[in-house]
Amino acid sequence: MISISVVFLVVFLALMTGIGIWGMRKTKTLGDFFLGGRTMGPWVSAVAYGTSYFSAVIFIGFAGAQGWQFGLNALWIALGNAVIGAGAAWLVLARRTRRMTQNLDTMTMPSFLQERYGAKHLKPVAASVIFFFLLPYSASVFKGLGHLFEKVFGIPYDAALLIMIAFTGVYLILGGYFAIAITDFIQGIIMFFGAALMVLVLSGQGGGYFEMIKQTAENYSVHIPPAQRPSVLTVISLVFMTSFGTWGLPQMTQKFYAIKNEQVIKRAALVTTVFALMIGFSAYSTGAFSHVFFNPESVPKNAAGGIDYDLIVPTLLTSHLPQILLALILLLVLSASMSTLSSLVLVSSSSVAIDLYPSRIDGKSGKDRSVAMMRFLSAIFIIVSYLVSRFQISIIVYLMSLSWGVVSGAFAAPYILGLYSKRVTKAGAYAGLLTGVTVMIALFFILGSSQSPLAASIAIVTPFAVVPAVSFFTRPPKKELLDKAFQGI
């Protein structure tokens, strides 16, 4: 198994390195590095969005935990992710985002918010939120992937981290977004067919997919007592957080900035939805099928005697998949992680290189001068992610748990309402951003980490009431600013 994995890994990583070198030749300006020159077609854009959406977390810890605890209800998460988080996001946000960011000549979420609202200090505030909460999120992805290699494939945790960091750094630092998009497309193909084969093989061992669904439902009712099953509110909040919550994440909305033209949007929406359906249903079906392959006594346990959710799916796969397919699944998880990591690092480093870097230096455009800074900061952020993953600083662990809710809560309302309403004011945008951050942090500590999906959902929704309320009582934006932002919309 290890020899097959090594061969697959060497070929895969060599390909990623080659794409990074190719992308470097096409990267001349900051716009090339961060947005690929706004030249991405529907297939590449759609798959890049999908691969950034799903990381190793969904295939390992998340699918195992939700599949065992939720049973077939976990499939609602997959459906919500595909329909709301993928397809609807493209149809609702992509056209206005691309057009308005071009009108305002912006490339990042903080820059967009500053220019859209004429808010001088909003950009550094927004950039700080991204820096402090997306960087720990990227570190958590590194951590999850490192443990997968360690527990399932026998590769030491430190060695796995170094491998991931080295090769993610190579193609990201050299090629920027162009290299990310092309590698995401290749990784997406691996993810799509690997996920399909995984479910096909597992289902075949239980009499087919629908027979497995039937057995899962029957066994779940025996394995999980009614008192231990998640409430309807828990299921809804988790679906909402992981679906609508992506609408406010900068690493996802960046994909809309980079598309070649508006004609690609409908095709990209369809492709992304199909991709997300395959990945989501494959991952959560596998997690739910754990009720067929395990019982409460045989399910993997941790040292304290509790269920080790991170080991459910790896144990299931290593026990029931042929070696060559297991090696392919390794590439699937690796692909999911590297694509998510590259997007996170690119957006995090842009928060400094673009949003906090001086706009003009020695009479030259800061945008042109910032390409070297972007490469340098991408390298620094990757190194910091490694250190955080390696040493697990306690405060960073809290930031990891908070990251999704804080970032989406901060940006979703100011961003989405800013695309559609001319009445939203600078004060309303500030209020929305600060409300999202404050509510998420407060509820996280009040409700506890186990209720973080509910806390995140409330943090995302609340600013949609606060932003219009504050805007109603404050001075509207200048007509010139609105005319520029909404030109052609």
DOTI-445997 format. One record per residue: x, y, z of N, C-alpha, C, O in turn; residue in one letter. Coordinates in pm, whole numbers, plus 50000, padded with zeros to 5 digits. Example, Ala and Ser with C-alpha at 12.3 -4.5 7.8 and 13.67 -1.06 7.14 Angstrom:
513194943150780512304955050780513204967050780514244966850846A 512854977550708513674989450714512905000350787513415011450804S 
END
This chain:
500824987950000500005000050000500855012650000500585022149927M 501905012450085502755024350093503465026649961503595038149918I 503925015949894504645017649769503745023449661504175032049584S 502495018749655501555024249557501285038949588501255047249497I 501105042049715500855055849756502035064749719501845076049673S 503245059749740504435067749710504505070749561504815081949522V 504215060849478504235063049333503195073549294503505082949220V 501975071949345500925081749315501315095749362501115105549291F 501865096449484502245109549540503335116249457503255128249430L 504345108549417505455114349341504955119949208505315131049169V 504115112249138503575116949010502705129249031502815139048958V 501845128749131500935139849159501695152649195501405163249140F 502645151549286503375163449331504285168949222504495181049214L 504825160149139505645164749026504775172748928505215182948875A 503555168048905502635175248818502285188848875502255198748801L 502025189549005501705202349068502875212249056502675224149033M 504085207149072505265215749061505415221048918505725232748898T 505185212348820505265216648681504265227448649504575236948576G 503055226248702502025236348678502415249548743502165260248688I 503045248848861503505261048926504525268448842504465280748831G 505455261148781506465267248695505805273248571506145284348529I 504855265948512504125271048396503355283648433503345293448358W 502695283548550501935295148593502815307348617502375318648596G 504055305148660504965316248686505225324148558505375336348562M 505285317148446505545323848319504375332348274504545341548194R 503185329448327501995337048290501635347748392500655354948376K 502445348748498502135357948607503085369848601504255368748640T 502575381148553503395393148539502975404248636503825411548685K 501695405348662501185416248745500445410548867500235398448878T 500075419448956499335415149075497975409449036497495399849098L 497345415348932496085409848884496235395748831495355387348850G 497365392948766497645379248720497795369948839497255358848840D 498545374448940498845365749055497615362749137497405351349179F 496785372949161495665371049252494385366549182493575359549243F 494195370349055492945367148985493155359848853492195357648779L 494395356148822494645349548694494325358248576493985353248469G 494425371748594494115380948485492645381548449492295386548341G 491785376648537490335375948510490055368948377489305374048294R 490655357248357490515350048230489995335848248490055327948154T 489475332348364489095318548392487745314948326486775322448338M 487715303648259486505298848194485595291548291485915290448409G 484425286548241483415280748331483855268048402483605266548521P 484515258848331484895246248393485955248248499485845243048610W 486995255948465488075258248561487555266048681487885262748795V 486745276348656486215284548766485305276348857485385277348979S 484445268248796483495260248874484195250148961483885248749079A 485165242948903485865232648980486755239149087486895233749196V 487355250849055488155257949154487295261849274487745260949389A 486065266049249485145269249358484835256749440484855257149563Y 484555245749371484205233449441485335227749523485115223049635G 486545227949468487675222249542488065231049660488575225949760T 487835244049650488085252649766487045250349875487325252349993S 485845246249834484735243949926485025231850016484805232350137Y 485525221049955485665208350027487125205250054487935204749961F 487475203350180488845199850218488855185750277487845178750276S 490025181850329490145168650391489185167050508488805155850543A 488795178250569487925177750686486605170750654486115162850735V 486035173450535484745167350503484875152250485483965144850522I 485995147550429486155133350404486565125650529486325113650537F 487145132250624487655125150741486795128350864485815121450889I 487135138550938486455141151064484975144551049484145139151122G 484655153550955483285158450945482335147450898481275145550957F 482715140150793481855129350743481695118450848480595112950864A 482765115150920482685105051023481795109251138480945101551183G 481975121551185481195126451299479725128051264478855123051335A 479435134951154478045137351118477375124551070476195122351096Q 478125116051000477545103550953477115094551068476055088351062G 477945093851172477605085351287476515091751372475565084951413W 476625104751400475685111451489474345114451421473295113551484Q 474395118051293473185122451223472545111251140471365111951108F 473325100951105472815090651015472515096450879473315104250826G 471395092950821471035097650687470695112450684470665118550577L 470425118450800470185132950804471415140850761471295152550724N 472585134550765473795141250718473725144450569474405153450522A 472895137050496472775139650352472105153050324472265158550215L 471355158450422470795171850404471915182250393471775192250324W 473025179850462474165188950452474695188850310474995199350253I 474825176850252475325175750114474405182950017474875189949927A 473095181350034472145187849945472205203049958472205210149858L 472255207850083472345222250105473625228150048473595238949987G 474745221250067476015226050013475965227349862476475237149807N 475355217549794475325217649648474355228249593474705235949504A 473155228649648472125237449592472335251949636472265261049553V 472585254049765472725267749818474165272549813474465283149759I 475075264449870476465268749880477185269549748478115277349733G 476765261449650477435261249520476585267849412476895278949369A 475525261249367474745266349255474135280049277474335289049196G 473405281749386472735294549411473735305849432473475317249392A 474865302849492475885313249513476345319049380476475331249366A 476585310449283476995315249150475895323649086476185334349032W 474675319049092473575326049024473225339349090472855348849021L 473345340149221472965352249293474095362349301473865374449292V 475335357649316476445366649348477415369349234477985380249227L 477625359849146478755360649053478695372748960479675380148949A 477565374848894477485385648795477725399248859478565406848812R 476995402348966477155415449030478535417049092479105427949090R 479085406149148480405407149208481455410549103482275419549124T 481445403348992482455405948889482315420148834483315427148818R 481085424248804480895437448744481245448548842481905458248805R 480815447348967481065458049063482535458849101483055469849120M 483225447549113484655448049145485445454049029486475460549052T 484995452148906485645458748793485365473648794486255481748769Q 484125477348822483775491648828484605498948933485025510248912N 484835492349046485545498549157487055495749155487795500849239L 487505487549058488915483849045489455477749174490465482249229D 488755467449223489155460749346489365445949319488795440249226T 490205439649403490515425449387490255417149512490285404949505M 490005423549624489835416349750488575420849821488025431449790T 488125413049916486945416649994487165429650072486295438350066M 488285431450145488475444050216488495456150123487905466550156P 489175455050008489215466149913487825469149857487445480749841S 487075458549828485725460449777484865468049877484175477549841F 484895463850003484065470350104484455484950122483585493550138L 485755487750120486195501650135485705510350021485175521250043Q 485895505549898485505513549782483995514249766483455524549727E 483305503349796481845503249780481175513049875480165519149839R 481715514549996481065523150094481815536250119481375544350201Y 482925538450049483705550550072484185551450215484225562250274G 484555539850271484935538950412486455537650422487005527050394A 487105548150459488565548850458489225538250544490255532750505K 488665535350659489305526150754488695512150755489085503750835H 487735509650665487095496650664488025485750609487955474250652L 488885489450516489785479550457490745473450559490835461150566K 491465481350638492365475050736491625467050843492155457050891P 490415471250880489635463650977489265450050919489425439750984V 488755450150795488365437650729489575428750705489495416550722A 490695434750665491915426950640492405420350769492915409150765A 492255427050880492685421251008491825409251045492345399351098S 490525409951017489645398551044490095386450962490165375351013V 490405388750835490855377850748492165372050799492325359950807I 493095380750833494415376250878494305367651003494905356851010F 493565372151101493535365351231492665352851233492835344251319F 491725351751138490825340251145490945330451028490615318751044F 491405334750912491605325250803492925317950814493045306450772L 493925324650868495215317850885495105305850980495605295150946L 494465307251096494265295351179493415284651111493635272651133P 492455288851028491645279150954492525270950861492365258750852Y 493465277550792494375270150705495235260650786495545249550741S 495635264950904496445256250990495655243951032496225233051045A 494355245551054493535233951094493425223850981493345211851006S 493425228650855493395219350741494705211650734494705199550713V 495835218650753497135211950759497125201150867497605189950845F 496585204650982496585195351096495785182751063496245171651088K 494595184551008493765173050975494425163850874494345151650887G 495065169650774495725161650672496935154350730497185142750698L 497675161250816498835154950879498465142750961499155132550956G 497365143751036496915132351116496415120851029496565109151064H 495815124150914495375113650824496575105350776496535093050780L 497605112050731498805105050684499425096750797499895085650775F 499415102450916500045095751029499275083051068499885072551089E 497955084051077497165072951130496855062251027496775050351059K 496675066450901496205056950802497335051650714497335039850678V 498275060150678499285056250580500685054850638501645052350565F 500805056550769502085053950834503145064450812504305062250845G 502775075950756503735086950736503725095650860502655100250901I 504865098150922504895106251044504245119851025504325125950918P 503605124551130502865137051125503725148651077503315156150988Y 504915150251135505795161351096506205160350950506245170450879D 506505148150905506915146350766505775149650671505985155750567A 504555145550707503395148550623503175163650612502895168750504A 503285170650725503125185150723504155191750631503815200650553L 505395187350640506445193350559506235190650410506485199350327L 505765178750377505485175550236504385184750183504525190550075I 503305185950258502185194150213502595208850199502255215350101M 503315213750296503725227750295504675230550179504545240750112I 505615221450155506605223450050505935224349913506225233549836A 505065215049883504505214749748503355224649729503175229849619F 502595227349834501595237949824502305251249800501865259449719T 503405253349872504165265549856504745267249718504745278249663G 505245256349661505895257149530504925262249424505205272149356V 503775255449409502925259549298502155272349328501805279749235Y 501885275249456501195287749489502135299649473501775309549408L 503325298849531504245310249528504705313249386504855324849348I 504925302749308505395304949171504265309949080504425320049011L 503155302949081502135305348979500925313449019500155317448932G 500725316049149499575323949191498255317349156498155305149150G 497225325749133495885320449112495765312048986494985302448982Y 496525315548882496465307448759496865293148790496175283748750F 497975291448861498425277948896497415271148988497155259148974A 496845278749081495845273049172494645267949094494165256849118I 494155276048999492965272248924493215259848839492375250948833A 494375259148773494665247548689494865235048776494345224348743I 495615236348885495795224748973494485220749038494225208849058T 493645230649072492325227449127491505219249028490775210149068D 491615222548899490865215248798491305200648793490485191548787F 492615198548795493145184848795492755177648924492315166148922I 492925184649035492565178749164491075175749171490655165849231Q 490265184449109488835182449108488435169849034487515162749075G 489115167048924488845154748849489155142548936488375133048940I 490295143049006490655132049096489605130449205489175119349235I 489175141749264488175141349370486855135549319486255127249387M 486415139749202485115135649149485065120549128484165113749178F 486035115349054486015101149021486445092549140485965081249156F 487335097749224487715090349343486545088649439486345077949496G 485775099549456484605098849545483555089149491482955081549567A 483345089449358482365080449298482775065849316481945057449351A 484055062949293484535049149308484455044549453484135032949481L 484745053749546484695050349688483305045549727483165035049791M 482285053049691480915049249725480485036849649479785028349704V 480905035749522480525024149441481045011149503480315001349514L 482315011249544482914999249602482294995949737481974984449764V 482125006049822481515003549953480084998749940479654989750012L 479335004749848477945000549829477864986349778476964978749815S 478814982749692478824969149637478974958549744478504947349727G 479634962049853479824952349960478584950550046478504941350127Q 477614959450029476404958550109475144956450026474034958250076G 475314952449900474154949649817473654961149733472544960549680G 474454971749718474034983249639473744995349724473524994249845G 473735007149659473615019849732472295020549810472295023949928Y 471195017449744469895018949811469695008549921469005011150020F 470284996849904470234986850011471044991750131470654989650245E 472184998250103472995003850211472245014950284472335016150407M 471525023050209470705033650270469675027450365469475032350476I 469035016750320468035010050403468655004550530468115006250639K 469814997750516470494992050633470965002950729470895001350851Q 471435013950672471895025050756470755030350842470915032550962T 469595032450780468435037550854468025027950966467715032251077A 468025014950936467635005151037468645004651151468255004451267E 469915004451119470945003351222471075016051305471345015451425N 470875027551241470975040251314469955040751426470255045451536Y 468755035951399467695036251500468035027451620467515029451730S 468915017651599469355008851708470595014451776470695014051899V 471535019651698472825024151752472725037151831473445038951929H 471845046351789471775059551852470425061151920469405062251852I 470395061352051469115063152123468495076652087469225086152057P 467165077652091466495090252056467035102352132467145113252076P 467365100452259467835111752340469185117052292469525128552320A 469955108952220471275113052174471285118152030472315122551979Q 470145117551964470085122051824470005137251818469395143551905R 470625143251717470615157851706469215163051680468405156551616P 468955174851731467645181051713467525186451570468505187651497S 466295189551533466055195651402466795208851390467325212051284V 466835216551499467545229351498469035227351471469645235151398L 469615216951530471035214251507471295210951361472265215851302T 470445202751302470605199051161470465211451072471275213550982V 469445219351098469215231351015470375241151027470825246550927I 470865243451149471955252951168473225248251101473985256351047S 473475235251103474665229851038474555231150886475525234750820L 473385228250832473175229850688473345244550649473995247650550V 472745253450728472815267750698474255272850705474715279850615F 474955269250812476325274150830477225269850715477995277950663M 477145257150676478055252050575477595255150432478345252950338T 476365260150416475845263150282475795278150258476565283450177S 474895285150327474815299650309476065306650365476435317350318F 476695300450464477895306450524479015308750425479825317750445G 479085300850319480165302550221480005315450141480965320150081T 478795321150139478565333250062479365345150114479575354950042W 479815344350237480575355450293482055352550310482775360750368G 482525341050261483935337550278484765343150162484485339950047L 485785351250190486575357450082487215347549988487325350349868P 487665335850038488315326249950487335320149850487765314749748Q 486035321049877485035316149783484615327249686484535324849565M 484355339049735483895349949649484995354349552484695360049447T 486255351849585487345355349494487175348649358487585354149256Q 486555336749357486375329549231485485337349135485625336049014K 484565345449188483685353349102484435364949038484125368948925F 485435370349108486195381549052486945377248927487155385148835Y 487365364448924488355359948826487775354348697488525350948606A 486445353348686485875347248567486095355948444486205368148453I 486165349248328486495356048202485405365848160485715377048120K 484155361748169483025370348133481765364848199481785354148259N 480685372348186479435368448253478745356648186477855350548245E 479145353448063478525342347992478865328848055478155318948033Q 479925328248133480335315548192479555312048318479645300848368V 478775321648370478195319948503477205308248510477295300048600I 476275307548416475275296848422475905283048409475525273748479K 476875281848318477555268948304478365265648429478375254248474R 479025275748483479805273548606478905269448721479275260848801A 477715275448730476765271948837476345257348826476265250248926A 476075252848703475665238948682476805229348716476595219448785L 477995232248666479145223448690479465222748838479715211948892V 479445234248905479755234449048478725226549128479075219649224T 477455227649090476395220449161476565205349146476465197949244T 476835200849025477045186449001478255181549078478215170849140V 479335189249074480555185649146480275184649296480685175049361F 479585194649351479315194849495478375183449535478515177849643A 477415180149448476525168849478477325155949490477115148049582L 478235153749395479035141549398479915140949523479915130849593M 480645151649551481565151649664480805150749796481155142849884I 479775158949810479025159249935478315146149965478435140750075G 477575140949866476845128549890477795116749908477505107549986F 478935116749838479905105949856480485106149997480565095750064S 480885118050043481495119150176480515115650286480825107550373A 479335121750283478385119550393477725105850385477355100250488Y 477575100350264477085086550254478065076950318477675067850391S 479355079150290480375070550350480335071450502480425061350571T 480205083750554480105085350698478885078450756478965072150862G 477745079750687476515073350737476595058150727476035051050811A 477295053150625477445038650608478225032150723478265019950735F 478855040450806479575034950922478625026951011479065018151085S 477325029951003476345022451083476125008351028475554999751096H 476565006050904476484992650847477734984650882477654972650910V 478874991250880480144984350900480584983751046481434975651082F 480004992451131480364992751273479094991951358477984994251311F 479304988651485478264990151586478864998051703480055000951700N 478085001551804478645009751913479845003551983480645010752043P 479984990351977481134983852041482374983951951483494985252001E 482184982651820483324981451729483764994651667484844995251608S 482955005151679483345017951621484645022651687484825020451807V 485555029051612486855033151670486715041851793485875050951797P 487535038951894487505046352021488825053752042489865049851989K 488755064452122489965071552162490465066052296489875056852352N 491545071852346492155066752469491225067752589491325059852683A 490315077452585489385079352697488165070352689487325070352779A 488065062552581486935053552566485775059152487484795052152463G 485885071952444484835077852362485055074752214486105069552176G 484065077852133484165075251989485175084951927485095096951949I 486115079551850487095087751778486565090151637486785082151546D 485845101251620485195103951492486185105651377485865102651263Y 487385110551408488375112551303488855099251244489385099051133D 488675088451317489155075451269488065066851205488365056251150L 486805071251211485725062851158485905060251009485955048750966I 486005071050930486125069250785487465063050746487465053850664V 488615067550801489875060850766489865045850797490355037850718P 489315042150912489255027950948488355020250852488685009150810T 487225026150818486295019750725486955017650589486845006850530L 487645027850540488255026950407489395016950403489495008950310L 490255017250504491405008050504490964993550519491684984450478T 489784991450577489304977850598488524972350479488414960150465S 487964981050394487024976250294487344980450151486594976950059H 488424987750129488784991749993490034984449947490914981950029L 490134980949819491374975149767492504985349774492254997449777P 493734980449776494884989049799495015000049695495305011549730Q 494814996949569495015007049466493965018049477494265029749454I 492725014349512491685024449530491945032649656491655044649659L 492485026349759492825033749880493905044049851493895055049906L 494855040549762495875050149722495245061849647495665073349663A 494225058949565493525069649494492765078549591492715090749574L 492185072449694491465080349794492445089549868492095100749905I 493655084749889494675093249949494875105749864494945116849917L 494965104049733495105115549644493845124249649493955136549640L 492685118249663491445125849674491505135249795491235147249783L 491875129749909491955137950031493055148250020492895159750062V 494185144049963495295153349942494875164749851495185176349878L 494165161449743493715171649648492765181449716492885193649699S 491815176049793490865184649862491565194349955491195206149964A 492565189450024493275197850122494145208350055494135219950095S 494905204249954495825213549890495075224849820495535236249821M 493925221849758493165232349690492595242249791492625254349768S 492075237149903491555245950007492665254350068492505266350090T 493785247950095494915254950156495435266150067495685277250115L 495585263349938496125273449848495215285749842495705297049839S 493885283449840492955294749838493025302649968492995314949966S 493105295650081493175302450210494445310650223494405322150269L 495565304950183496845312050194496855324050101497345334750139V 496335322549979496325333749884495495345249938495925356749931L 494305342349992493445352850044494035358950171493965371150190V 494615350750257495215355850380496395364950351496505375750410S 497275360850260498435369150228498015381950158498685392250172S 496915381450081496445393650014495965404050114495975415950086S 495525399450232495045408950333496135418550376495855429650421S 497395414150363498515422850394499095428950268499265441150260V 499405420650167500115425350048499295435149966499855444449909A 497985433349960497145442249880496435452349967496415464249936I 495845447850077494975456550155495705465250256495225476050291D 496865460750304497605468650403498915474150349499555482350414L 499305469750229500525474650166500245488550110499175490650055Y 501175498150122500945511650072500535511649925501075504049844P 499585520349892499075520549755500085526049656500035522549538S 501015534549701502035539649610503375539949684503465544249799R 504395535249616505725535149674506705540549571506815535049462I 507405551249603508375557449513507785560849378508435559349274D 506535565349378505905569349254505425558049168504915560549058G 505575545649212505135534249132503875528249193503595529549312K 503135521949108501875515949154502135504949254502935495849230S 501445505849369501575495349469501085482049419501565471549464G 500135482149324499625469649270500705462149193500815449949204K 501515469349116502585462849042503705458349134504295447649115D 504005466549233505095463349324504745452049420505635446149481R 503455448949434503015439549536503115424849495502855416049577S 503485421949369503605407949329504665400849411504445389849461V 505825407249425506895401449506506455400249652506765390349719A 505735410349700505245409849838504255398449857504265391749960M 503375396249757502425385149765503165371849774502795363249854M 504185369949692504935357449695505635355749830505635344849888R 506225366449877506935365850005505975362650119506255353950201F 504835369550122503885367350231503215353750221502885347650323L 502995348850099502445335350084503375325250149502925315950217S 504685327050126505655318050188505635319250340505675309250410A 505565331550390505515333650535504265327450595504335320950700I 503115329350530501875323950583501895308750584501365302650677F 502495302650484502595288050481503465283150596503135273250661I 504565290050621505445286350731504745287950866504845279250953I 504025299050881503285301251006502215290451024501995285751136V 501545286650915500535276050923501165263050972500575255751051S 502365260250923503075248250968503355248951118503115239351191Y 503865260351164504205261851305502975260451394503015254251500L 501855266451349500605265451425500135250951430499725246051535V 500205244051315499775229951309500675221151393500225211551456S 501955224451394502935216051463502835217451615502925207451686R 502655229651664502745231951808501395234251877501325234152000F 500325236351799498975237051854498875246751973498515242752084Q 499185259351949499075269652051497605270952092496725271552006I 497335271252221495955270352270495045281352215493905278552177S 495535293652210494675304652161494325302552016493245306351972I 495235296351938494975293851797493865283451781493065284151688I 493815273751873492775263651867491395270151878490465266251808V 491265280051966490005287251977489685294651847488545294651800Y 490705301051788490505308551664490065299251551489245303151467L 490595287051547490185277251446488685274451457487975274251356M 488215272351579486805269251602485895280951566484745278951527S 486415292951579485625304951555485655309451409484775317051367L 486635305051333486995311451206485835312551108485565323451058S 485145301451080484085301750979482995311651016482605319950935W 482505310751140481425319551182481825334051187481035342751149G 483035337051234483495350951243483635357151105483125368051081V 484325350251014484585355950882483295357550803483055368250746V 482475347250798481225348450724480265358250791479595365950723S 480215358050924479365367550994479785381950970478945390850960G 481095384250961481605397750939481295402950800480975414750784A 481385394350699481355399150561480065396750485479745404250392F 479305386450521478155382550437477185394150415476855397350300A 476715400450521475705411050507476255423450436475635427950339A 477395429250479477915440950407478205438150260477985446650174P 478685426150231479025422450093477765420350009477625426549903Y 476855411750053475685408249973474725420049960474255423049850I 474435426850070473555438450064474165449649981473455457149915L 475495450649986476175460849906476075458449758476155467849679G 475915445949718475745442649577474375446549525474225449549406L 473375446449611471985448049566471325461149609470395465749543Y 471775467149718471075478849770471965491349766473115491149808S 471395502149714472105514949713471905522549844472535532849866K 471055517549929470725524850052471645521250169471655528250271R 472415510550156473305506650265474405517150281475005521550182V 474665521150404475605531850431476925526650487477055514850522T 477875535650494479175532350553479005527950698479615518050740K 478205535050773477965531350913477305517650923477615509751012A 476385514750829475745501750829476715490450802476625479850862G 477655492850710478665482750679479565480050800479845468550834A 480015490850865480825489250986480045481451092480575472251154Y 478795485351112477975478851215477785464051185477835455751275A 477555460751058477365446851021478605438551046478515427551101G 479755443751005481015436351024481285433951172481575422651212L 481195444351251481485443051394480445434451466480785427251560L 479185435051422478145426651483478435411951459478345403851551T 478785408451335479075394551304480195388851388480095377751440G 481285396551401482425392051481482045390751628482335380551691V 481385400751681481045401051824480055389951861480245383051961T 479015388351781477995378251811478595364251808478305356051895V 479445361551708480035348151699480915345251820480805334451879M 481765354551856482675352351969481875350752099482165341952180I 480875359352119480095358852241479325345752252479345339152356A 478635341852145477835329552149478695317052159478285307052217L 479875317652102480785306052110481105302852255481125291152294F 481345313252334481685310952474480445308852561480515302252665F 479305314352520478075312552597477475298652573477105291752668I 477395294652446476755281952411477715270152416477275258652432L 479005272852402479995262152401480345257852260479585260252166G 481495251652245481985247952113481085237852042481035237451919S 480355229652120479475219652058478315226151982477715219851895S 478005238652016476915245851949477445256351853476745265951821Q 478675254751807479255264751718478485266351587478425277551536S 477875255651527477065258051406475885267451432475575276051349P 475235265851547474125274751581474635288951604474025298551557L 475755290151676476345303351700476725310051568476465321951548A 477335302351478477735307851349476515312151267476545322651203A 475455304251269474255307551193473645320651243473235329151164S 473585322351375473055334751432473955346451397473475357351367I 475285344251402476235354951369476145359051223476395370651190A 475785349851136475645353050994474335360450967474305369850888I 473265356351033471935362051008471775375851071471215384851009V 472245377651194472005390051269472415402751194471655412351194T 473605403051129473975415351057473025419050943472985430650903P 472255409450891471295412850786470145421250840469445427750762F 469945421350970468985430451033469665443251077469085454151067A 470905442051126471615453751178471995463451067471845475551083V 472505458250955472965467050847471835476150795472045488250788V 470655470950758469585479950713469105489450822468785501050794P 469055484650947468575493151057469505505151076469035516551086A 470785502851081471745513751098471745522750974471835534950986V 471645516750857471645524550733470445533950725470545544850668S 469325529850782468115538050777468305551250851467715561450813F 469125551150956469295563151038470595570751010470905580451079F 471345566450910472635573050883472695578150740471875574450655T 473675586550715473795593550587474045583650473474935575250483R 473285584650363473485575550250474795578450177475355589350192P 475295569050100476535571250025476355582449921475225585749884P 477465588049876477415598449774476925592849641477195581349607K 476205601149567475645596849439476745592749341476585583049267K 477855599849342478945596649250479495582649276479805575149183E 479615579149404480125565949441479155555149395479565544949340L 477865557449417476855547449379476785545849227476655534649177L 476875557049155476845556349009478015548248955477865540448861D 479165549949015480335542448972480195527549006480485518948923K 479765524549127479655510749170478615502949092478845491449054A 477465509249066476345502249003476275504548852475265501248790F 477315509948793477315512048649477145498748573477905489348593Q 476155498248488475915486148408475225474948481475065464048427G 474795477448605474125466948684472615469248685471885461448746I 
END
